[in-house]
Amino acid sequence: MLSNVKTTYFESSLSSYEIYRAVEKGDDYILLDSSKKDSKYSRFSIMGANPFLSVKYENGIVFEKDYRLGEKEWREVEVDSIFNHLNRLLKKHKVKNGTDLPFVGGGLGYFGYELSKELENIPESAESIVDVPDCYFVFYDNAVLHDIRSNMVHITALGILQDENESMLELENRIWEYSPGRSLPVWNETEKPVFSSPFSRSEYMEAVESMRKYIEDGHIYIANMTHTFTSFYDRSPEDTYERLRHINSAPFSAYMPLDGFHILSSSPERFLEIRNKKVQTRPIKGTIPRGRNPEEDEENRIKLKNSEKDKSELLMIVDLERNDLSRVCVPGTVKVTELFELEEYATVFHLVSTVEGMLKDDCSSVDCIEAAFPGGSITGAPKIRAMEIIEELEKTSRNIYTGSIGYLGFDGNADFNIIIRTVLLKDERAYIGVGGGITWESDPEMEYVETLDKARALFKALDADYVEDRCKSDQSLYKAHGGRCSCGNQ
């Protein structure tokens, strides 16, 4: 057990992503990126350096790669559950955080949505279209934090792999010596990726109608209906993320170059923050596209703020989140501190609420995540029945989409997003999940259009087109882009 952590700091004119490029050395160097500077929830970008342990959970088995032992391959570890294993790792390396920094050491990683089916015993029926671990965390000897408001860079050291002062000096020198010299990547328009969904427009609308019938029959009040756009994709993940953070900046973004795949996230939504035992969740429900001019922008802003349907959706999810937090928080402390707040992003406006509470003394950050996972805003209410219906109606499994990316601190702190507005890259293919909340008042066609509104910023960042009915729906577009489509046919 470690009792404290060493830190140093200095001022830098580099952006968070430039600092990350100076620090990273390839796979397992993760960036949690507060890329939307004008958000009150953007403050620190956090990156791990000098990993000493990687942990992943796939096919019901926990694997580890211990860099202290010089391991280059994964080895199986016998444990009772991934959550208990993470709890043990956090306790083993527990530190005291005597700073104002949110993170001074620990693990960066994600919990994929598919993990929730195991937690809630949901039978699997949807087709799996990509294979990545259900959970993946990397634990670091050093952390680098960029305060985007003050331009201060903080470096922390645990002394697990290397002397604390030596490791901090090495990282500081790499940042000072880094020369950006890069412009935003520009790609050849004749080689655009073409995305398509397993759902045509009419098929998605039929699935929404089926969900509405479940609501009419009293099974659920609300559920989240999603689909995944896929395409051939062979462009640089680093260049793609640089464009994504520029085009669709968000407070809970992330760049994750992991073993065999990449995750590029520009999520606007916080799932859970635990800091000094205070818990916060910020569910999003309610979306409208940005206007084509300032006048239309303001008109859409007012329309969303006055939408009884969207406010009703958000209120149901707020109630669900209050119940989830009450399982791990001190009785009487769970409160709604913000209701129906409007936030704006590159292509959409959102309605957001905030629920807070105080974590019980005998509950850890991992316990809190396990109790509330997955977020109610991307499942529905009641949660378990909504998840069963989602599994029935969605054609493909969500995989990491609608899971959570963030950090688990050795000091007990944690902060996780909801994995939306996110691109998964693996084996020269890209996967983009989009969806929305369905209530009895939902209009199926409008729900489909809303998913396209949410995907638009990602398609723009990837300089991509999409087809609604797979390659069959538009042979001219299919042929114009080299005969590459998500169905895999040439």
Legacy VTK file of the C-alpha trace (Angstrom):
# vtk DataFile Version 3.0
C-alpha trace
ASCII
DATASET POLYDATA
POINTS 490 float
0.000 0.000 0.000
1.266 3.455 -0.965
0.611 6.327 1.412
1.238 9.342 -0.801
2.128 10.454 -4.298
4.677 12.925 -5.674
3.669 15.739 -8.046
5.177 18.545 -10.064
3.645 21.205 -12.310
4.511 23.821 -14.921
2.784 26.007 -17.507
2.518 25.020 -21.171
0.994 26.544 -24.298
0.306 23.104 -25.800
-3.213 21.725 -26.153
-4.283 18.592 -24.287
-3.921 16.517 -27.424
-0.448 17.904 -28.145
0.648 17.089 -24.605
-0.713 13.602 -25.091
1.224 13.192 -28.347
4.381 14.186 -26.497
3.758 11.651 -23.734
2.285 8.604 -25.500
4.288 5.597 -26.626
1.625 3.567 -28.452
-0.887 1.012 -27.191
-2.342 1.376 -23.676
-1.544 5.112 -23.438
-5.032 6.497 -22.816
-6.226 10.110 -23.006
-9.374 11.300 -21.192
-9.882 14.576 -23.018
-11.853 17.625 -21.837
-11.959 18.936 -25.393
-14.943 21.300 -25.032
-13.370 24.303 -23.344
-16.593 26.278 -22.906
-18.282 23.529 -20.859
-18.399 24.004 -17.093
-17.702 20.266 -16.862
-14.434 20.572 -18.775
-11.429 21.238 -16.575
-8.747 18.541 -16.619
-7.607 16.302 -19.432
-6.020 13.169 -17.960
-3.500 10.846 -19.588
-1.693 7.786 -18.309
2.054 7.264 -18.754
4.311 4.294 -18.069
1.745 1.513 -17.576
2.611 -1.175 -15.041
-0.487 -3.391 -15.419
-3.222 -3.935 -18.022
-6.401 -5.851 -17.168
-9.146 -7.018 -19.517
-12.278 -9.132 -19.214
-13.536 -11.118 -22.196
-15.517 -14.303 -22.696
-16.029 -14.531 -18.932
-12.288 -14.582 -18.175
-9.976 -11.955 -16.623
-6.574 -11.505 -18.261
-3.581 -9.450 -17.128
-0.379 -8.154 -18.665
2.158 -7.155 -15.964
4.815 -4.809 -17.330
6.801 -5.161 -14.092
7.413 -8.784 -15.065
8.252 -7.871 -18.650
5.092 -9.588 -19.904
4.159 -9.015 -23.545
1.315 -11.521 -23.717
-1.938 -11.755 -21.762
-2.210 -14.414 -19.060
-5.394 -15.729 -17.489
-6.094 -14.769 -13.865
-8.485 -16.706 -11.638
-10.842 -14.269 -9.900
-14.444 -14.338 -8.696
-15.558 -11.241 -10.671
-14.016 -8.375 -12.617
-15.532 -5.826 -10.204
-14.058 -7.564 -7.138
-10.712 -7.829 -8.916
-10.674 -4.091 -9.656
-11.614 -3.385 -6.037
-8.660 -5.451 -4.835
-6.243 -3.649 -7.173
-7.411 -0.242 -5.944
-7.009 -1.274 -2.296
-3.567 -2.771 -2.937
-2.241 0.519 -4.344
-4.287 2.894 -2.210
-2.878 6.433 -2.010
-3.726 9.594 -0.141
-4.575 12.487 -2.423
-3.311 15.641 -0.730
-3.902 17.779 -3.824
-6.831 19.461 -5.557
-6.331 17.212 -8.577
-9.167 14.790 -9.435
-6.742 11.980 -10.320
-3.243 11.251 -8.971
-2.884 7.591 -9.911
-4.928 4.546 -10.827
-6.482 2.994 -13.899
-7.960 4.421 -17.087
-10.305 2.279 -19.143
-13.868 1.278 -19.913
-16.804 -0.940 -19.015
-18.597 -2.130 -22.184
-22.380 -2.363 -22.373
-22.268 -6.147 -22.848
-20.954 -6.474 -19.282
-24.361 -5.306 -18.050
-26.090 -8.379 -19.501
-24.010 -10.515 -17.168
-24.784 -8.269 -14.192
-28.527 -8.367 -14.837
-28.685 -11.919 -16.282
-30.067 -10.761 -19.644
-30.207 -13.598 -22.242
-28.207 -12.713 -25.363
-29.951 -12.881 -28.737
-28.589 -9.942 -30.785
-25.826 -10.646 -33.311
-22.280 -9.676 -32.336
-20.571 -7.780 -35.162
-17.198 -6.965 -33.537
-15.186 -8.720 -30.843
-13.477 -6.611 -28.174
-13.215 -7.106 -24.378
-16.207 -6.256 -22.188
-13.880 -4.387 -19.804
-10.334 -3.032 -20.208
-8.242 -0.993 -17.729
-4.625 0.159 -17.708
-2.885 1.106 -14.437
-0.052 3.644 -14.603
3.033 4.658 -12.674
2.557 8.261 -13.821
-0.334 10.511 -14.724
-0.262 13.765 -16.678
-3.108 16.237 -16.134
-3.691 19.324 -18.251
-5.729 22.098 -16.633
-7.346 23.628 -19.735
-8.386 26.769 -17.835
-4.979 27.708 -16.425
-2.749 25.901 -18.998
-0.929 24.233 -16.109
0.438 20.716 -16.585
0.580 18.468 -13.511
2.644 15.272 -13.440
2.195 12.651 -10.727
4.417 9.679 -9.842
3.924 6.562 -7.719
7.454 5.134 -7.980
6.314 1.650 -8.987
8.451 1.310 -12.135
10.965 4.079 -11.682
12.157 6.669 -9.171
9.438 9.299 -8.850
11.644 12.319 -9.582
13.311 10.646 -12.558
10.013 9.655 -14.177
8.489 13.118 -13.693
11.590 14.823 -15.148
11.556 12.516 -18.157
7.904 13.301 -18.905
8.411 17.029 -18.371
11.320 17.033 -20.832
9.272 15.188 -23.445
6.534 17.823 -23.182
8.976 20.758 -23.356
10.721 19.254 -26.381
7.549 18.509 -28.334
6.960 20.606 -31.472
3.365 20.375 -32.807
3.921 21.379 -36.439
0.696 19.637 -37.538
-2.386 20.870 -39.342
-5.776 19.224 -39.213
-5.714 16.095 -41.429
-7.345 16.439 -44.869
-8.367 13.317 -46.788
-9.017 12.508 -50.432
-12.737 12.988 -51.125
-12.794 10.132 -53.641
-11.998 7.658 -50.890
-14.773 8.464 -48.448
-15.995 5.631 -46.206
-19.667 4.744 -46.705
-21.542 3.819 -43.507
-24.718 1.792 -43.303
-26.893 0.296 -40.590
-28.395 -3.209 -40.325
-31.714 -1.316 -40.122
-33.284 0.434 -43.087
-35.367 3.485 -42.217
-38.583 1.447 -42.376
-37.129 -1.393 -40.292
-35.992 1.015 -37.573
-39.443 2.610 -37.540
-41.031 -0.845 -37.186
-38.763 -1.584 -34.205
-39.804 1.718 -32.613
-43.462 0.752 -33.119
-42.759 -2.577 -31.397
-41.206 -0.724 -28.482
-44.248 1.574 -28.289
-46.469 -1.525 -28.143
-44.478 -2.770 -25.148
-45.103 0.604 -23.522
-48.826 0.440 -24.322
-48.995 -3.029 -22.749
-47.364 -1.799 -19.536
-43.980 -3.531 -19.792
-41.935 -0.291 -19.683
-42.323 3.489 -19.571
-39.338 4.345 -21.757
-36.517 2.489 -23.519
-33.528 3.424 -25.638
-33.575 2.109 -29.219
-30.192 2.085 -31.000
-28.474 0.847 -34.141
-24.852 0.676 -35.293
-23.499 2.153 -38.523
-20.454 0.334 -39.908
-18.007 0.853 -42.756
-14.672 -0.174 -44.181
-12.120 2.229 -42.635
-8.330 2.263 -43.066
-7.381 5.805 -42.030
-5.096 6.720 -39.124
-6.865 6.505 -35.735
-4.741 9.408 -34.431
-5.679 11.638 -37.376
-9.317 10.619 -37.045
-9.445 11.517 -33.358
-7.755 14.857 -34.011
-10.529 15.717 -36.472
-13.218 14.407 -34.117
-12.125 16.530 -31.155
-11.949 19.573 -33.448
-15.328 19.067 -35.135
-17.322 17.708 -32.178
-15.581 18.788 -28.978
-17.132 17.399 -25.784
-16.343 17.458 -22.042
-16.027 13.664 -21.734
-13.987 12.772 -24.795
-11.363 10.020 -24.952
-8.709 8.527 -27.204
-7.864 4.909 -26.399
-5.265 3.002 -28.488
-5.650 -0.454 -26.977
-4.386 -3.931 -27.866
-5.862 -4.610 -31.312
-8.446 -1.810 -31.484
-9.015 1.928 -30.928
-11.823 3.862 -29.220
-12.414 7.500 -30.204
-15.064 9.211 -28.077
-16.607 12.685 -28.043
-19.231 11.989 -25.407
-21.247 14.882 -23.927
-22.651 12.784 -21.064
-21.316 11.995 -17.605
-22.378 8.663 -16.174
-20.861 8.893 -12.690
-18.341 11.043 -10.882
-17.216 10.049 -7.378
-14.965 12.591 -5.680
-14.306 12.660 -1.964
-17.355 10.395 -1.550
-19.653 12.834 -3.388
-21.466 11.124 -6.282
-22.850 12.888 -9.346
-24.659 11.580 -12.434
-25.875 13.733 -15.359
-28.353 11.906 -17.615
-29.203 13.322 -21.045
-32.652 12.931 -22.556
-33.983 15.268 -25.206
-32.287 16.166 -28.486
-32.923 18.630 -31.303
-30.607 19.545 -34.202
-28.768 22.862 -34.352
-30.287 25.449 -36.692
-28.872 26.549 -40.033
-28.616 30.156 -38.814
-28.775 32.019 -35.457
-32.505 32.558 -35.727
-33.270 28.899 -36.371
-30.783 27.945 -33.660
-32.696 30.011 -31.109
-36.023 28.644 -32.340
-34.841 25.055 -31.839
-33.368 25.901 -28.447
-36.732 27.242 -27.244
-38.601 24.313 -28.806
-36.496 21.780 -26.858
-36.761 23.669 -23.564
-40.559 23.676 -23.937
-40.923 20.080 -25.164
-43.143 18.202 -22.714
-42.224 14.884 -24.362
-38.485 15.413 -23.875
-38.913 16.699 -20.327
-41.087 13.687 -19.518
-38.355 11.344 -20.855
-35.685 13.040 -18.773
-37.839 13.049 -15.632
-38.372 9.274 -15.858
-34.633 8.675 -16.177
-33.846 11.078 -13.323
-36.176 9.045 -11.118
-34.406 5.836 -12.176
-30.969 7.322 -11.447
-32.135 8.479 -8.000
-33.176 4.915 -7.204
-29.860 3.489 -8.460
-27.797 5.915 -6.375
-29.937 5.286 -3.305
-28.574 1.717 -3.242
-25.043 2.944 -2.459
-25.542 6.457 -1.028
-26.269 7.611 2.528
-30.059 7.731 3.054
-31.489 11.201 2.534
-28.498 12.546 0.567
-29.657 11.807 -3.002
-30.948 15.056 -4.522
-31.765 16.471 -7.949
-29.608 19.613 -8.154
-30.342 20.553 -11.798
-33.405 19.751 -13.905
-33.933 20.409 -17.631
-30.663 22.263 -18.268
-29.969 22.944 -21.963
-26.511 22.256 -23.400
-25.317 22.913 -26.955
-22.932 20.894 -29.112
-21.694 21.014 -32.700
-24.802 19.519 -34.325
-27.423 19.202 -31.546
-28.910 20.665 -28.375
-29.534 18.397 -25.354
-31.589 18.532 -22.155
-29.595 17.440 -19.091
-30.270 16.943 -15.376
-27.938 16.419 -12.400
-28.459 14.003 -9.499
-26.066 13.952 -6.519
-25.560 11.989 -3.304
-22.960 10.950 -0.697
-21.445 7.484 -1.037
-21.726 5.200 1.993
-18.483 4.657 3.918
-18.451 0.938 3.140
-18.995 1.440 -0.616
-16.143 1.994 -3.086
-16.216 3.764 -6.437
-16.315 0.346 -8.122
-19.292 -0.670 -5.951
-21.089 2.515 -7.026
-20.459 1.846 -10.715
-21.565 -1.774 -10.395
-24.811 -0.700 -8.694
-25.739 1.889 -11.335
-24.329 0.323 -14.505
-25.387 0.722 -17.256
-26.710 4.268 -17.184
-30.475 4.630 -17.157
-30.439 7.191 -19.959
-29.329 4.543 -22.454
-31.463 1.655 -21.167
-34.888 2.745 -19.913
-37.339 2.199 -17.092
-37.825 -0.240 -15.522
-34.194 -0.913 -16.377
-34.040 -4.723 -16.535
-37.240 -5.132 -18.595
-36.074 -2.331 -20.913
-32.755 -4.145 -21.407
-34.575 -7.376 -22.276
-36.647 -5.565 -24.907
-33.544 -3.821 -26.265
-31.863 -7.217 -26.701
-34.920 -8.498 -28.566
-35.441 -5.548 -30.928
-31.932 -4.314 -31.716
-30.446 -6.438 -34.498
-26.843 -6.280 -33.292
-25.210 -6.197 -29.861
-24.051 -2.791 -28.649
-20.583 -3.968 -27.620
-18.794 -1.022 -25.946
-21.432 1.484 -27.130
-23.486 2.903 -24.212
-20.984 1.528 -21.716
-18.665 3.922 -19.839
-15.113 5.289 -20.234
-13.214 6.911 -17.368
-10.798 6.515 -14.482
-10.629 4.568 -11.216
-8.347 6.418 -8.802
-6.200 4.777 -6.141
-7.537 7.549 -3.881
-11.157 6.372 -4.280
-12.156 8.971 -6.878
-13.682 8.051 -10.239
-15.266 9.734 -13.260
-16.975 7.973 -16.192
-18.841 9.034 -19.300
-21.595 7.322 -21.246
-20.088 5.897 -24.450
-22.088 7.808 -27.061
-20.829 9.891 -30.029
-18.042 7.324 -30.192
-16.165 5.493 -32.950
-14.748 1.976 -32.484
-11.992 1.025 -34.959
-10.859 -2.561 -35.446
-9.481 -4.567 -38.388
-10.014 -1.762 -40.927
-13.639 -1.284 -39.939
-15.391 1.517 -38.079
-18.470 1.183 -35.842
-20.692 4.089 -34.757
-23.680 3.505 -32.463
-26.580 5.982 -32.317
-30.015 5.876 -30.745
-32.672 7.661 -28.731
-35.267 7.292 -26.009
-38.654 5.898 -27.033
-41.883 6.758 -25.216
-45.535 6.309 -26.132
-45.463 9.821 -27.649
-42.559 8.974 -29.967
-42.960 9.462 -33.714
-41.046 6.561 -35.365
-39.779 8.578 -38.311
-38.652 11.466 -36.128
-36.839 9.005 -33.879
-34.944 7.664 -36.878
-34.044 11.179 -38.027
-32.793 11.979 -34.514
-30.282 9.136 -34.740
-28.926 10.663 -37.960
-28.688 14.078 -36.285
-26.532 12.504 -33.577
-24.337 10.652 -36.080
-23.795 13.656 -38.366
-20.833 15.132 -36.462
-19.102 11.738 -36.449
-19.655 11.203 -40.173
-18.233 14.680 -40.756
-15.183 13.986 -38.593
-14.545 10.777 -40.534
-15.265 12.577 -43.833
-17.796 9.864 -44.565
-21.127 9.309 -46.300
-23.908 6.930 -45.297
-26.641 4.946 -47.017
-29.959 4.172 -45.365
-30.723 0.762 -46.877
-27.258 -0.754 -47.097
-25.516 -0.878 -50.474
-28.713 -2.074 -52.189
-30.417 1.246 -51.547
-28.058 3.388 -53.601
-25.862 1.525 -56.066
-24.498 4.763 -57.517
-23.183 5.911 -54.121
-21.886 2.419 -53.413
-19.935 2.281 -56.686
-18.713 5.875 -56.421
-16.820 5.016 -53.258
-14.878 2.025 -54.484
-17.537 -0.609 -53.885
-16.933 -0.664 -50.124
-19.930 -1.020 -47.869
-20.623 -2.215 -44.338
-22.150 -5.432 -45.628
-18.625 -6.498 -46.637
-19.465 -7.098 -50.302
-17.270 -5.694 -53.065
LINES 1 491
490 0 1 2 3 4 5 6 7 8 9 10 11 12 13 14 15 16 17 18 19 20 21 22 23 24 25 26 27 28 29 30 31 32 33 34 35 36 37 38 39 40 41 42 43 44 45 46 47 48 49 50 51 52 53 54 55 56 57 58 59 60 61 62 63 64 65 66 67 68 69 70 71 72 73 74 75 76 77 78 79 80 81 82 83 84 85 86 87 88 89 90 91 92 93 94 95 96 97 98 99 100 101 102 103 104 105 106 107 108 109 110 111 112 113 114 115 116 117 118 119 120 121 122 123 124 125 126 127 128 129 130 131 132 133 134 135 136 137 138 139 140 141 142 143 144 145 146 147 148 149 150 151 152 153 154 155 156 157 158 159 160 161 162 163 164 165 166 167 168 169 170 171 172 173 174 175 176 177 178 179 180 181 182 183 184 185 186 187 188 189 190 191 192 193 194 195 196 197 198 199 200 201 202 203 204 205 206 207 208 209 210 211 212 213 214 215 216 217 218 219 220 221 222 223 224 225 226 227 228 229 230 231 232 233 234 235 236 237 238 239 240 241 242 243 244 245 246 247 248 249 250 251 252 253 254 255 256 257 258 259 260 261 262 263 264 265 266 267 268 269 270 271 272 273 274 275 276 277 278 279 280 281 282 283 284 285 286 287 288 289 290 291 292 293 294 295 296 297 298 299 300 301 302 303 304 305 306 307 308 309 310 311 312 313 314 315 316 317 318 319 320 321 322 323 324 325 326 327 328 329 330 331 332 333 334 335 336 337 338 339 340 341 342 343 344 345 346 347 348 349 350 351 352 353 354 355 356 357 358 359 360 361 362 363 364 365 366 367 368 369 370 371 372 373 374 375 376 377 378 379 380 381 382 383 384 385 386 387 388 389 390 391 392 393 394 395 396 397 398 399 400 401 402 403 404 405 406 407 408 409 410 411 412 413 414 415 416 417 418 419 420 421 422 423 424 425 426 427 428 429 430 431 432 433 434 435 436 437 438 439 440 441 442 443 444 445 446 447 448 449 450 451 452 453 454 455 456 457 458 459 460 461 462 463 464 465 466 467 468 469 470 471 472 473 474 475 476 477 478 479 480 481 482 483 484 485 486 487 488 489
